[in-house]
Amino acid sequence: MSIKNKNGYIRCKWCRFVREDVSMSDWDWTAYECGNPKSEYHKSLLNVEPQGNKLSNIMWSGCRFGERRCSE
């Protein structure tokens, strides 16, 4: 699986700005949001479809301000 989208940007799944959103999470589902204030996705839930369906994984494609997480 590629860490970049077709425009060469880092996919949200691999971005260092992704963080848990405790206020939107359920007991059996964790919500993830964009934490990058420069991004057009800032504070958007990244594992929710436009229709509101919850996704188990982050599926958003990413933006030009994304930065890859450091490997541990």
N, C-alpha and C positions, 0 to 999 in steps of 0.2 A: 504494500500500500504506500502511495506517495505521501510525503509530508507537505507537498506544495500543490496548489491548485493549478488550473490551466494558465493563469496569469503569472505564475511563479511566486505567489504569496504563500506564506505559511498557513496551513489549515488551522482552524480554531482548535481542533483536537490536540494539536502539538504546540499551541501558543502558550507562552509563559504568563499571559495576562488572564487566563481562565481561572475563575475561582468559584467555590461553592456559594450558593445563595441559600442560606439557612431559612430565611423568611418565606421562600417559595417551595422548599422541599417538603415532602411527605415522609411518613415513617418508613416507607418502602421504596422511595424514589428520591434521588438527590438532584436538585436543580443546579445548573452551572451557568454563570453569567460572564460577560466580557468585562474586564476591569481596566481596560485601556481608555483613558479619557480622550485620546486622539482618534479613536476608531468610530466609524459610523455605527458600529454594533454596541457601543458602550452601554452597559447595564441591560443589554438584551439577553434573554435566556437562550442558551445555545443548544439545548437538547429538547426543544419544543418546536413542533411544526407550526407553520403559519395558521393552521386551523385550530391549534391549541392542544393537539395530541402530544402526550409525553413520549419521549424517546429514551431508550436506555443508554445510548451513546451520543456524543456530540457530533452532529452531522453538518454543521455550517461550513462553508467553503473557506472563509478567511478573508482578511482585508490587507491593504498595503502596509498597515502599521504593525502587523503581527511580528512577534519575535519568537524564535524557537526556544523551548525549554532546554536547560542544560541537562545533560545526562548525568545520572548519579552513580 
